Amino acid sequence: MNAKRGYVPDDEKNFSPDSLKIMREATRHICYLINEGYDLKQASTFVGNHYLLSERQRMAIVRSVATDEQLVNRRSKEKTSLAGSEVWIDGFNTVITLEVMLSDSILFECMDGTIRDLAALRGTYRIIPETEEAVKLLLNALNNMGVGAVNLLLDKPVSNSGRLKTLIAEVGEGSYFDLSIEILNGVDRVLWEKENVITSDSIILDHCKSWVNMMKQCLEAHGSHTLCVWDKGSLRFA
């Protein structure tokens, strides 16, 4: 049976134009609270209950927002060029978002400029028909950037990490860069110490030395579109 990564039938209702209008109002309140020091989960629960938001709507908001301090920090570390560089990739995070894009499921433009999805796999992953094309898109984008070496890290606890590693290695033969694929415990903490990280994981972005928003480039090249659950006029940092 073909899977449609990140798709839930109720999303047409959850993210209709009327729903997005309500969500943007809710997001404004949540951003105020987290900038005042409130915990994001608690703020989203409080505001979400007030606006009667669904779990999917709350998840979309939580993944889209950040404090002003986080946004300034992430923007200061963002790089636009990787020519000749060694890069470090959060493998599942990146491949899954590309699978969601190729499945024509919903993607969100987030306040920090990243692209995120709602495919909450929670340790369970299986290869789908879009996976190979997702890997090709990823490797082609890296080739086009002229990177010198790629370290792609996969989480050991996630199911089928070995199969995905094999697929990436097969597709990656003939790439113009050195490709290393590792299956590790604690991928997040490894990436915290690195430069030139490719991920949309918020915690990694807050800790890593530098990062590049490659997913946005892939999205634009593919001609896909995103939804926005926050008011773009609300950003208060330069």
MOLIN-V428148 format. One record per pair of residues at least 24 apart in sequence whose C-alpha atoms are under 10 Angstrom apart, sorted by the first residue. I is the first residue (numbers start at 0). J is the second residue. D is the distance in Angstrom with one decimal. If there is no record, write none. Layout:
I | J | D
I | J | D
//
This chain:
0 | 127 | 9.3
0 | 128 | 9.9
1 | 127 | 7.0
1 | 128 | 7.1
1 | 129 | 9.4
2 | 102 | 8.4
2 | 125 | 9.6
2 | 126 | 9.3
2 | 127 | 6.4
2 | 128 | 7.8
2 | 129 | 8.9
3 | 98 | 8.5
3 | 99 | 7.4
3 | 100 | 9.9
3 | 101 | 8.9
3 | 102 | 5.4
3 | 103 | 8.0
3 | 104 | 7.2
3 | 118 | 10.0
3 | 127 | 8.4
3 | 128 | 9.2
3 | 129 | 8.8
4 | 95 | 7.8
4 | 96 | 8.7
4 | 97 | 9.5
4 | 98 | 6.3
4 | 99 | 5.0
4 | 100 | 8.5
4 | 101 | 8.6
4 | 102 | 6.0
4 | 103 | 8.5
4 | 104 | 6.8
4 | 105 | 9.5
4 | 116 | 9.5
4 | 117 | 9.1
4 | 118 | 6.6
4 | 119 | 9.8
4 | 120 | 9.7
4 | 127 | 8.2
4 | 129 | 8.7
4 | 130 | 9.8
5 | 95 | 8.8
5 | 96 | 8.7
5 | 98 | 8.5
5 | 99 | 5.7
5 | 100 | 9.0
5 | 102 | 8.0
5 | 103 | 9.0
5 | 104 | 5.9
5 | 105 | 7.1
5 | 106 | 8.8
5 | 116 | 6.9
5 | 117 | 5.7
5 | 118 | 4.2
5 | 119 | 7.6
5 | 120 | 9.0
6 | 99 | 8.0
6 | 102 | 8.2
6 | 103 | 8.4
6 | 104 | 5.4
6 | 105 | 7.2
6 | 116 | 9.7
6 | 117 | 8.2
6 | 118 | 7.7
7 | 55 | 9.1
7 | 104 | 8.6
7 | 105 | 9.4
7 | 117 | 9.4
7 | 118 | 9.5
9 | 53 | 9.9
9 | 55 | 9.0
10 | 55 | 7.8
10 | 56 | 8.8
10 | 104 | 9.3
10 | 105 | 8.2
11 | 105 | 9.6
13 | 52 | 8.5
13 | 53 | 7.3
13 | 54 | 9.4
13 | 55 | 7.2
13 | 56 | 6.3
14 | 55 | 9.2
14 | 56 | 7.6
14 | 59 | 9.6
14 | 105 | 9.0
14 | 226 | 8.3
14 | 227 | 9.6
14 | 228 | 8.7
18 | 52 | 9.0
18 | 56 | 8.8
18 | 228 | 9.3
19 | 56 | 8.9
19 | 226 | 8.7
19 | 227 | 7.9
19 | 228 | 5.9
19 | 229 | 8.5
20 | 227 | 10.0
20 | 228 | 7.9
20 | 229 | 9.0
20 | 230 | 9.4
21 | 50 | 7.6
21 | 51 | 9.8
21 | 52 | 8.8
21 | 228 | 8.9
21 | 229 | 10.0
22 | 47 | 8.9
22 | 50 | 8.2
22 | 52 | 7.8
22 | 56 | 7.4
22 | 57 | 8.5
22 | 59 | 9.3
22 | 60 | 7.6
22 | 227 | 9.5
22 | 228 | 5.9
22 | 229 | 7.3
22 | 230 | 9.6
23 | 60 | 8.7
23 | 227 | 8.3
23 | 228 | 5.2
23 | 229 | 4.7
23 | 230 | 6.0
23 | 231 | 9.6
24 | 50 | 9.0
24 | 228 | 8.9
24 | 229 | 7.8
24 | 230 | 8.2
25 | 49 | 8.7
25 | 50 | 6.9
25 | 51 | 10.0
25 | 52 | 8.9
25 | 57 | 9.4
25 | 60 | 8.7
25 | 228 | 9.1
25 | 229 | 8.6
26 | 57 | 9.3
26 | 60 | 6.6
26 | 61 | 8.8
26 | 63 | 9.1
26 | 64 | 7.8
26 | 228 | 7.2
26 | 229 | 5.9
26 | 230 | 8.1
27 | 64 | 9.7
27 | 228 | 9.7
27 | 229 | 7.1
27 | 230 | 7.5
27 | 233 | 7.9
29 | 60 | 8.8
29 | 61 | 9.0
29 | 64 | 8.5
29 | 65 | 9.6
29 | 66 | 9.8
30 | 60 | 9.8
30 | 61 | 9.9
30 | 64 | 7.0
30 | 65 | 7.3
30 | 66 | 6.8
30 | 67 | 8.7
30 | 229 | 9.4
30 | 233 | 9.4
31 | 66 | 8.7
31 | 67 | 9.9
32 | 66 | 9.3
33 | 64 | 9.4
33 | 65 | 7.9
33 | 66 | 6.2
33 | 67 | 9.1
34 | 65 | 8.5
34 | 66 | 5.4
34 | 67 | 6.7
34 | 68 | 8.1
34 | 69 | 9.8
35 | 66 | 9.0
36 | 66 | 9.0
39 | 64 | 9.0
39 | 65 | 8.7
39 | 66 | 9.3
55 | 117 | 7.6
56 | 117 | 9.7
56 | 228 | 8.8
58 | 116 | 9.5
58 | 117 | 7.3
58 | 119 | 9.7
59 | 105 | 10.0
59 | 106 | 9.3
59 | 107 | 7.5
59 | 108 | 10.0
59 | 109 | 9.2
59 | 115 | 8.6
59 | 116 | 7.8
59 | 117 | 6.9
59 | 226 | 9.7
59 | 227 | 9.2
59 | 228 | 7.4
60 | 107 | 9.3
60 | 109 | 8.8
60 | 227 | 9.2
60 | 228 | 6.4
60 | 229 | 7.8
61 | 109 | 9.7
61 | 228 | 10.0
62 | 107 | 8.5
62 | 108 | 9.6
62 | 109 | 7.3
62 | 110 | 9.2
62 | 113 | 9.9
62 | 114 | 9.5
62 | 115 | 7.0
62 | 116 | 8.2
62 | 117 | 8.5
62 | 199 | 9.6
62 | 200 | 9.1
62 | 201 | 8.2
62 | 228 | 10.0
63 | 107 | 7.1
63 | 108 | 7.0
63 | 109 | 4.2
63 | 110 | 5.9
63 | 111 | 7.9
63 | 112 | 9.2
63 | 113 | 8.6
63 | 114 | 8.6
63 | 115 | 7.5
63 | 116 | 9.5
63 | 201 | 9.7
63 | 227 | 8.1
63 | 228 | 7.3
63 | 229 | 7.7
64 | 108 | 9.9
64 | 109 | 6.4
64 | 110 | 5.6
64 | 111 | 7.7
64 | 201 | 9.8
64 | 228 | 8.9
64 | 229 | 7.8
65 | 109 | 8.7
65 | 110 | 6.7
65 | 111 | 7.3
65 | 201 | 8.6
66 | 110 | 9.2
66 | 111 | 9.6
66 | 234 | 9.9
67 | 110 | 9.6
67 | 111 | 9.7
67 | 234 | 7.9
67 | 235 | 7.1
67 | 236 | 6.8
68 | 236 | 8.8
69 | 111 | 8.4
69 | 201 | 9.2
69 | 204 | 9.0
69 | 205 | 6.9
70 | 110 | 7.5
70 | 111 | 5.7
70 | 112 | 9.2
70 | 204 | 9.9
70 | 205 | 9.1
70 | 234 | 9.1
70 | 235 | 9.5
70 | 236 | 7.6
70 | 237 | 9.7
71 | 111 | 8.8
71 | 235 | 9.7
71 | 236 | 6.7
71 | 237 | 8.0
72 | 111 | 9.8
72 | 204 | 8.8
72 | 205 | 7.1
72 | 206 | 9.4
73 | 111 | 7.0
73 | 112 | 9.5
73 | 201 | 9.2
73 | 204 | 6.3
73 | 205 | 6.4
73 | 206 | 9.1
73 | 207 | 9.2
73 | 208 | 9.6
73 | 209 | 8.3
73 | 210 | 8.3
74 | 111 | 7.3
74 | 112 | 8.8
74 | 204 | 9.7
74 | 209 | 9.5
74 | 210 | 9.3
74 | 236 | 9.5
74 | 237 | 9.2
75 | 208 | 9.9
75 | 209 | 8.4
75 | 210 | 9.7
76 | 194 | 9.2
76 | 195 | 9.3
76 | 204 | 8.5
76 | 205 | 9.2
76 | 206 | 9.9
76 | 207 | 8.3
76 | 208 | 6.6
76 | 209 | 4.6
76 | 210 | 6.3
76 | 211 | 8.5
77 | 111 | 9.9
77 | 195 | 8.6
77 | 196 | 9.4
77 | 204 | 9.1
77 | 208 | 9.1
77 | 209 | 5.8
77 | 210 | 5.0
77 | 211 | 5.5
77 | 212 | 7.4
78 | 194 | 9.7
78 | 195 | 7.5
78 | 196 | 9.5
78 | 209 | 6.8
78 | 210 | 5.9
78 | 211 | 5.0
78 | 212 | 7.7
78 | 213 | 9.9
79 | 144 | 9.8
79 | 195 | 9.8
79 | 210 | 8.7
79 | 211 | 6.1
79 | 212 | 7.6
79 | 213 | 8.8
80 | 144 | 7.3
80 | 145 | 9.0
80 | 146 | 9.0
80 | 195 | 9.4
80 | 211 | 7.8
80 | 212 | 10.0
80 | 213 | 10.0
81 | 141 | 8.7
81 | 143 | 9.9
81 | 144 | 6.1
81 | 145 | 6.9
81 | 146 | 5.6
81 | 147 | 8.4
81 | 195 | 7.4
81 | 210 | 9.7
81 | 211 | 8.0
82 | 141 | 9.4
82 | 142 | 9.5
82 | 143 | 9.1
82 | 144 | 5.8
82 | 145 | 4.7
82 | 146 | 4.9
82 | 147 | 7.1
83 | 144 | 8.5
83 | 145 | 5.9
83 | 146 | 4.6
83 | 147 | 4.3
83 | 148 | 7.7
83 | 176 | 9.1
84 | 144 | 9.4
84 | 145 | 8.0
84 | 146 | 5.1
84 | 147 | 5.0
84 | 148 | 6.6
84 | 149 | 8.6
84 | 176 | 9.9
84 | 194 | 9.5
84 | 195 | 7.7
85 | 146 | 6.4
85 | 147 | 5.5
85 | 148 | 4.5
85 | 149 | 5.9
85 | 150 | 7.6
85 | 176 | 9.3
85 | 177 | 9.0
85 | 178 | 10.0
85 | 193 | 9.9
85 | 194 | 8.3
85 | 195 | 7.1
85 | 196 | 9.3
86 | 141 | 9.2
86 | 146 | 7.3
86 | 147 | 8.0
86 | 148 | 6.3
86 | 149 | 5.0
86 | 150 | 6.1
86 | 151 | 8.3
86 | 178 | 9.9
86 | 193 | 8.5
86 | 194 | 7.2
86 | 195 | 5.0
86 | 196 | 5.9
86 | 197 | 7.3
86 | 210 | 8.9
86 | 211 | 9.3
87 | 148 | 8.7
87 | 149 | 6.1
87 | 150 | 4.8
87 | 151 | 5.9
87 | 152 | 7.4
87 | 179 | 9.6
87 | 189 | 9.5
87 | 190 | 7.2
87 | 193 | 7.2
87 | 194 | 7.4
87 | 195 | 6.2
87 | 196 | 4.8
87 | 197 | 6.2
87 | 198 | 8.8
87 | 210 | 9.0
88 | 149 | 7.4
88 | 150 | 6.2
88 | 151 | 4.7
88 | 152 | 6.0
88 | 153 | 8.7
88 | 180 | 9.5
88 | 186 | 9.6
88 | 190 | 8.2
88 | 195 | 8.5
88 | 196 | 5.8
88 | 197 | 4.8
88 | 198 | 6.5
88 | 210 | 9.7
89 | 150 | 9.0
89 | 151 | 6.5
89 | 152 | 5.6
89 | 153 | 6.9
89 | 154 | 8.7
89 | 186 | 7.4
89 | 187 | 7.8
89 | 189 | 9.9
89 | 190 | 7.7
89 | 196 | 7.6
89 | 197 | 6.2
89 | 198 | 5.4
89 | 199 | 8.5
89 | 200 | 8.4
89 | 203 | 9.2
90 | 134 | 9.8
90 | 137 | 10.0
90 | 150 | 9.2
90 | 151 | 5.6
90 | 152 | 5.3
90 | 153 | 5.2
90 | 154 | 7.9
90 | 160 | 9.6
90 | 163 | 9.4
90 | 164 | 9.3
90 | 167 | 9.9
90 | 180 | 8.9
90 | 181 | 9.4
90 | 182 | 9.5
90 | 186 | 9.2
90 | 197 | 8.7
90 | 198 | 8.1
91 | 120 | 10.0
91 | 124 | 8.9
91 | 151 | 9.3
91 | 152 | 8.1
91 | 153 | 6.1
91 | 154 | 7.4
91 | 157 | 8.9
91 | 160 | 8.6
91 | 163 | 9.0
91 | 198 | 9.3
92 | 116 | 9.6
92 | 118 | 9.8
92 | 152 | 9.9
92 | 153 | 9.0
92 | 154 | 9.8
92 | 197 | 9.0
92 | 198 | 6.4
92 | 199 | 7.1
92 | 200 | 7.3
93 | 133 | 9.0
93 | 134 | 9.2
93 | 137 | 8.1
93 | 151 | 9.9
93 | 197 | 7.5
93 | 198 | 6.1
93 | 199 | 7.6
93 | 200 | 9.4
93 | 213 | 9.1
93 | 214 | 7.5
94 | 129 | 9.8
94 | 130 | 7.4
94 | 131 | 9.5
94 | 132 | 9.7
94 | 133 | 6.1
94 | 134 | 6.5
94 | 135 | 9.9
94 | 136 | 9.3
94 | 137 | 7.6
94 | 163 | 9.6
94 | 198 | 9.9
94 | 214 | 9.8
95 | 119 | 9.8
95 | 120 | 9.3
95 | 124 | 9.2
95 | 126 | 9.8
95 | 129 | 9.6
95 | 130 | 8.1
95 | 133 | 8.1
95 | 134 | 9.7
96 | 133 | 8.6
96 | 198 | 9.9
96 | 199 | 9.2
96 | 214 | 8.1
96 | 218 | 9.9
97 | 129 | 8.5
97 | 130 | 8.2
97 | 132 | 8.6
97 | 133 | 5.3
97 | 134 | 8.1
97 | 136 | 7.9
97 | 137 | 8.0
97 | 214 | 7.8
97 | 217 | 8.2
97 | 218 | 8.4
98 | 126 | 9.6
98 | 127 | 8.3
98 | 128 | 8.9
98 | 129 | 5.7
98 | 130 | 6.0
98 | 131 | 9.0
98 | 132 | 8.1
98 | 133 | 5.6
98 | 134 | 8.8
99 | 129 | 8.5
99 | 130 | 9.6
99 | 133 | 9.1
100 | 129 | 9.3
100 | 133 | 8.7
100 | 217 | 9.5
100 | 218 | 7.6
100 | 221 | 8.7
100 | 222 | 9.9
100 | 223 | 7.0
100 | 224 | 8.8
100 | 225 | 9.4
101 | 128 | 9.7
101 | 129 | 6.3
101 | 130 | 8.8
101 | 132 | 8.1
101 | 133 | 7.3
101 | 218 | 9.8
101 | 221 | 8.9
101 | 223 | 8.7
102 | 127 | 9.9
102 | 128 | 9.3
102 | 129 | 7.0
102 | 130 | 9.9
103 | 223 | 8.0
103 | 224 | 9.2
104 | 224 | 10.0
104 | 225 | 9.6
105 | 223 | 9.9
105 | 224 | 8.5
105 | 225 | 6.9
105 | 226 | 7.3
106 | 218 | 9.6
106 | 223 | 8.9
106 | 224 | 7.4
106 | 225 | 5.0
106 | 226 | 6.3
106 | 227 | 8.8
107 | 224 | 8.6
107 | 225 | 5.0
107 | 226 | 4.8
107 | 227 | 5.8
107 | 228 | 7.7
108 | 215 | 8.8
108 | 224 | 8.9
108 | 225 | 5.8
108 | 226 | 6.1
108 | 227 | 5.4
108 | 228 | 8.1
108 | 229 | 9.0
109 | 199 | 9.6
109 | 225 | 9.4
109 | 226 | 9.0
109 | 227 | 7.0
109 | 228 | 8.2
109 | 229 | 8.1
109 | 231 | 9.7
110 | 227 | 8.9
110 | 228 | 9.4
110 | 229 | 7.7
110 | 230 | 9.2
110 | 231 | 7.9
110 | 233 | 9.5
110 | 234 | 7.8
111 | 199 | 9.3
111 | 201 | 9.2
111 | 204 | 9.7
111 | 212 | 9.7
111 | 234 | 9.7
112 | 199 | 9.3
112 | 212 | 7.6
112 | 214 | 9.8
112 | 215 | 7.8
113 | 198 | 8.6
113 | 199 | 5.9
113 | 200 | 9.1
113 | 201 | 9.5
113 | 211 | 9.4
113 | 212 | 6.3
113 | 213 | 8.7
113 | 214 | 7.2
113 | 215 | 6.6
114 | 198 | 9.5
114 | 199 | 6.9
114 | 212 | 8.4
114 | 213 | 9.4
114 | 214 | 6.4
114 | 215 | 6.2
114 | 216 | 9.9
114 | 218 | 8.5
114 | 225 | 8.0
114 | 226 | 9.7
115 | 198 | 9.7
115 | 199 | 6.6
115 | 200 | 8.6
115 | 214 | 8.9
115 | 215 | 9.8
115 | 225 | 9.3
116 | 199 | 9.7
116 | 225 | 9.7
120 | 157 | 9.0
120 | 158 | 10.0
121 | 157 | 8.1
121 | 158 | 9.9
122 | 154 | 8.8
122 | 155 | 9.5
122 | 156 | 6.6
122 | 157 | 4.5
122 | 158 | 6.4
122 | 159 | 9.7
123 | 156 | 8.9
123 | 157 | 5.8
123 | 158 | 5.3
123 | 159 | 8.1
123 | 160 | 9.7
124 | 157 | 6.5
124 | 158 | 5.4
124 | 159 | 6.2
124 | 160 | 7.9
124 | 163 | 9.5
125 | 157 | 9.5
125 | 158 | 7.2
125 | 159 | 6.1
125 | 160 | 8.7
125 | 162 | 8.7
125 | 163 | 8.5
126 | 159 | 7.7
126 | 160 | 9.5
126 | 162 | 8.0
126 | 163 | 7.2
126 | 166 | 9.4
130 | 163 | 8.6
130 | 166 | 8.8
130 | 167 | 9.5
131 | 163 | 9.2
131 | 166 | 7.2
131 | 167 | 7.9
131 | 169 | 9.8
131 | 170 | 7.7
132 | 170 | 9.4
133 | 167 | 9.8
134 | 163 | 9.4
134 | 166 | 8.2
134 | 167 | 6.4
134 | 168 | 9.8
134 | 170 | 7.2
134 | 171 | 8.4
135 | 167 | 8.4
135 | 170 | 6.7
135 | 171 | 7.9
136 | 217 | 7.4
136 | 220 | 9.6
136 | 221 | 9.1
137 | 167 | 9.8
137 | 171 | 9.8
137 | 213 | 8.8
137 | 214 | 8.7
137 | 217 | 7.8
138 | 167 | 8.8
138 | 170 | 8.3
138 | 171 | 6.8
138 | 174 | 7.5
138 | 175 | 9.5
138 | 176 | 9.5
138 | 178 | 9.7
139 | 171 | 9.3
139 | 174 | 8.3
139 | 175 | 9.6
139 | 217 | 9.6
140 | 213 | 7.8
140 | 214 | 9.3
140 | 216 | 8.2
140 | 217 | 7.0
140 | 220 | 9.3
141 | 174 | 9.0
141 | 175 | 9.0
141 | 176 | 8.4
141 | 213 | 8.6
142 | 174 | 6.9
142 | 175 | 6.2
142 | 176 | 7.2
143 | 175 | 9.5
144 | 213 | 9.4
145 | 175 | 8.0
145 | 176 | 7.9
146 | 175 | 8.3
146 | 176 | 6.5
146 | 177 | 8.9
147 | 175 | 7.9
147 | 176 | 5.2
147 | 177 | 6.7
147 | 178 | 9.2
148 | 175 | 8.9
148 | 176 | 5.1
148 | 177 | 4.6
148 | 178 | 6.1
148 | 179 | 8.0
149 | 176 | 6.9
149 | 177 | 6.0
149 | 178 | 4.9
149 | 179 | 6.1
149 | 180 | 8.3
149 | 195 | 10.0
150 | 177 | 8.4
150 | 178 | 6.2
150 | 179 | 4.8
150 | 180 | 6.0
150 | 181 | 7.6
150 | 196 | 9.6
151 | 178 | 7.6
151 | 179 | 6.1
151 | 180 | 4.8
151 | 181 | 6.4
151 | 182 | 8.7
151 | 186 | 10.0
151 | 196 | 10.0
151 | 197 | 9.4
152 | 179 | 8.4
152 | 180 | 5.9
152 | 181 | 5.0
152 | 182 | 5.9
152 | 183 | 6.9
152 | 184 | 9.6
152 | 185 | 9.8
152 | 186 | 6.5
152 | 187 | 9.3
152 | 189 | 9.1
152 | 190 | 8.9
153 | 180 | 7.6
153 | 181 | 6.1
153 | 182 | 4.7
153 | 183 | 6.2
153 | 184 | 8.4
153 | 185 | 9.4
153 | 186 | 7.0
153 | 187 | 9.9
154 | 181 | 8.6
154 | 182 | 5.7
154 | 183 | 5.4
154 | 184 | 5.8
154 | 185 | 7.0
154 | 186 | 6.0
154 | 187 | 8.8
155 | 181 | 9.0
155 | 182 | 5.2
155 | 183 | 5.0
155 | 184 | 5.3
155 | 185 | 8.3
155 | 186 | 8.5
156 | 182 | 9.0
156 | 183 | 8.3
156 | 184 | 7.0
156 | 185 | 9.2
157 | 182 | 9.6
157 | 184 | 9.7
//
